[in-house]
Amino acid sequence: MSLLAELMSVDVLNLIGLLAVVFIGLPHGAMDGALAIHLGWMNRPIKAATFLLAYVGLAALVVGMWLIVPTVGFVVFLAISLFHFGRGDIVPRAKEHQSAEVLMRGGLVLAGISLFHRSEVDSIFEVLIGSNTEIVWLFLQAVGVLTIVLIPYVIFSKSKQERASASVEVIGLLALFAIAPPLLGFAIYFCGVHSVRHFKHMGTMLNSTLQQFQVTRTTVIFSLMTWAVGLLVLANQSASIGLEPALLQVIFIGLAALTVPHMILVDGIAKHEQSSL
């Protein structure tokens, strides 16, 4: 069966969700190249090479850990994602009770999607790490309990105006995660909420030093490079395990690999640079 024919055989909603993550969600991470230019790392060959090697090296390290100890690698990825999603979704970014809100918002995504659709999600986890998913569910259940406790605490700690908007967002996301299939629900959140906020935040930062064309060009180049590598791995994996499992592995293991250097850059180095201004 050809790759195109296999693609057409994948469940439509799953396919829409996965392709949205690839073509809309992942490019938000491809802005890291523009951020490196903004930070002055790409104006000299040695600095540029150091940045690229460190970025790719960290991504390769994550893939290696996932392949050697998949359960540990996956739980670490979930914990990192919880922090990254939570911090990225706080608007405005500088607020009281930030740690609690980071945990609440990140936990809402992870626990909401997983615990509303445990059977479907467990099937996805089995594709990603094998049949031993018990530790993953213990982690997600703990996140779920913590999230339930933190939702009222975070909402009632806000001003009256912020309380209303936060409540609407929390209720809306819970409804989305409860109704939509897990991959589609994640794609809608990842592309329509997290990535949009990231594009807006990064645009504000980068426009102070870069022209829009530079940002767009760099983002497109890094996106094309990521898609090309992913397509090569997908072609290799789909021949042995089938297209849909290969899609899940390539997208989510790739997402995990890119999230680590992306988070270090965005949530660490860039945040430190902004706070020092």
N, C-alpha and C positions, 0 to 999 in steps of 0.2 A: 504494500500500500504506500502511495506517495505521501510526502509530508503534508501537502495541501489536502489530500483526501482524509488523512488522519485529523487534520485541523478541523475539517468540516464535521467530523464525528464527535467532537468534544461537546459536552452539554453547553447550550447556547449562553445561559446566564454565567456559568463558570468562565467560558471563553471571553465574554464581555468584560467580566471583572479582571481577569488576568491580563488581557490586552490593555485595559485602561491603566493598570498599574505600570505596565511596561512603557506605554507611549505617552502617558500624562504624568504619572507619579514619579517614575525614575528620573526624568529630566530635571526635577527640582534639585536632585543631588548633583546633577551635572553642572549646576551653577558654581560648584566648588572650584572649578577652573578659573572662573571670573573672580571669585573671592581670593584665590591665590594671586591673581594679577593685582587686585586691590591692595593686598597686603605687601606687594612689592617682591614677591617670590619668583616671578616669571621674567624679570628684566635682565637676569644674568643666567647663562647656561648652567652653571653649577647649582644655583639655587633652584632653578626649574627642575633639573634632574633629581636633586635631593627630594623635592616635594613629590614628584611623580613616583620615584622609587619607594618613598615612605608610604605613600597612599596605596600603591599596588601591593607593597609588601604586607601592610596591615590587612588588606583584603584577603591576600593569599593565606595569611596566618589564620584568619577566621575560617576560611574554607577547610584548611588542614585540620583545625580543631574539630570542626563539624564532622569531617570524615572519620577521624580517629575516635572521638568520644561524642557521638551525635546528640545524645540526650543532654549532656552538660553544655555543649555548644548551643543547643536550641534554647535551653533555659537562660543562658547568658544573653543570647540574642533577645529573648522576650523581655528580660530585665532592662537591657539597654534601650529597647524600643519603648518601653513604658516611660522611661525618663525622657527620651527624645520627643515622643509624641506629647507628653504632658507639658514639657517646657515650651515646645513650639506652639501649643494651642492657647497659652495664656496671653490675653489681650487686655490692657497693655502689659508689656513684659515685666516691668518693675512694679511689684505689688507686695503687700504684706501677706503673710501666710503662703508664700510662694511654694515652699516645699510640700505643704499639704495639698495645694492645688495641682502641682505637678503630678503627685501620686494619684490624686483623684481623677484627673483628666486622662492620664496614661492608663490607669487601671480600668476606667470606663470602656476604653477601646478594647483592650486585651480580654478582660473578663466578660464584657458585654457580648462580644462576638462569640467567644468560646463557649460560655456557659448557657447561652440561649440555644445553641445548636451543637450540643456536645457530641452526638453521634456522628454528624457530618464532619465536624472539626476533627474528631478523633481519627477518622479515615484519612484526612489530610495529614495529620501528624504521623500516622503510620507510614505514609509515603515518604515523609521528610526524614524520619529518624528510625523507623522500624516499629515493631509491635510494642515495645516497652515504653508506654507513655504515662505510666503511673506517676512518676516524679513530676512530669510536666503538669498534670492535672492537680497535684497537691499544691504546686506553685500558683496555678491559676485560681484555685479555690481560695487560697490565702489572699491573693490580690483582690478577688471578688468581695471577701469579707471586709478588707481594708477600705475598698472603694465605697461600699455601702455606709460604713461609718463616717467616711470623710465627706460624702456628698452634702449632708445637712450642715456639717461644720464649716465647709468652705463657703457654701451659699449664704449662710446666716452671718458670716464674717464680713460680707461685702456691704457696700452702700446700697440703699434701696433701688437706685437705678441699675447698678451692676447686678444686683440680686435677680431682677426680672430677666435680664438677657441671659445670665448664666443658667437660670432655671429652664428657660425655653430651650437652650442648647443641649442641656443634659437630657431633658425629656425627649427632644427630637432625636438625639443620637441613640438613646435607649429604644425608641420606637423603630428606628431604622435597623438597628442590630437585631431586634426581635422579629421583624417582619421579613427582611431581605435574607436571601441565602448568604452564608458566611463570606464567601469570596466576593460576592457583589457588594455586600454591606461594607466590607473592608475597602474595596476599590472606591466606593462613593465617598467614604470618609477620607481615605488617603489622598485621593485626587481633588475632591471638592472642598475639603476643610483644611487638612494639614498642608498639602502642597500649595494651595492658594495663599494661605497665611505666610508660608515660607517665601514664596515668590514676592509677596508684598513687602515683607520685612527686608529681604535681601536687596530688592530693588531700591528701597530707601537708602540702604547702606552703600550700595555700589554706585549709585548715581552721583555720589559726592566726588568720585575719582574717575569713573569710567563713563564713556558714552554708551548709549543703549545698544548701538551696533556691536560694540566690543563684547558686551554681556551676552547678546543673542548669539553672535558668532561662536564664542567660546562654549556656550551651553550646547549649541547644536553639534559642535565637533566632539565634545565629550559624550554626548548622547549617542552619536553615531558609532563611536568607538565601543561604548558599552553594549549597544545592540548587536554589533558585529561579533564581539566575543560571545555574547549570549546565544546568538544564532548558531555559531560553530559548536558550542557545547550542547545545545539542544539537538542538533542534527545527530551528534554522536550518541547522546543518551537515549533519544527516541527510538533509535534502531534496536536497542537492547531491552528497554522497559516499556515502550509505548509512549505516545505523544503526551497524553494528559499527565501521567506521573512525571515525565521529563519536564513538562512546563512548570509544574509545581516546584520541582527541585531546583531548576535553573532560576526561576524567579525569586523564590524565597531564600534559597541559599545565597544567591547573588545579592539579594536585598540585605541579608545579614552581613555579607562581606563588605558591602559598600557603606552600610550604616555606621560601622565602627569608625573608619577614618572621617566620614562625614560628620559624625557627632563630635569627635575630637576637634575638628576644624570649626564647626558652627557653634557648638555649645561650650567649647573651651577657649580656643585661641581668639575667635572673632568676638566672643562675649567679653574676654579680658581686654581686648583692644578698645571696645566701645566704652567699657567702664573706666578706662584710663584716660579717656578724652576729657 
